[in-house]
Amino acid sequence: MKKTLALPDSRRDVPFRSDAYLFLQATWFGKPLNDKQMADAFNDSQHPRNAQHALSQVADRMESNDPAVRTSAKPWYSQAIAAASSSESALRSTAAW
């Protein structure tokens, strides 16, 4: 006997997204950020997780084999240094990493 998942009436008109997908989107730092998104993330003091994502992107750019991508990380060095002395321990840890 095959079991099927029945959604409540309130969720039938909403496109289905798995909880695992939503969790991954909220926690994964691999999604590339453009320069505007990185600036917004570093300036968002209410959500330090966004700054952690931007720090991760700076690290990815620094480690890139492409010299142009490595150069694109330079404008963010001062933000990374500032994050190292943040009051948020998670930010300090990410900056040190």
CORHUFEN-V407846 format. One record per backbone hydrogen bond with DSSP energy under -1.0 kcal/mol. CO is the residue of the C=O (numbers start at 1). NH is the residue of the N-H. E is the energy in kcal/mol with one decimal. If there is no record, write none. Layout:
CO_NH_E / CO_NH_E
//
This chain:
8_11_-2.0 / 18_22_-2.0 / 19_23_-2.5 / 20_24_-2.5 / 21_25_-2.4 / 22_26_-1.6 / 23_27_-1.2 / 24_28_-2.5 / 34_38_-2.3 / 35_39_-2.4 / 36_40_-2.5 / 37_41_-2.4 / 38_42_-2.6 / 39_43_-1.7 / 43_45_-1.2 / 47_50_-1.6 / 48_52_-2.2 / 49_53_-2.0 / 50_54_-2.1 / 51_55_-2.6 / 52_56_-2.3 / 53_57_-2.0 / 54_58_-2.1 / 55_59_-2.3 / 56_60_-2.3 / 57_61_-2.4 / 58_62_-2.4 / 59_63_-1.8 / 66_70_-2.3 / 67_71_-2.3 / 68_72_-1.4 / 70_73_-1.3 / 71_74_-1.1 / 73_76_-1.9 / 74_77_-1.6 / 76_80_-2.2 / 77_81_-2.4 / 78_82_-2.2 / 79_83_-2.2 / 80_84_-1.2 / 82_85_-1.3 / 83_86_-1.6 / 88_92_-2.1 / 89_93_-2.4 / 90_94_-2.2 / 91_95_-2.7 / 92_96_-2.1 / 93_97_-1.7
//
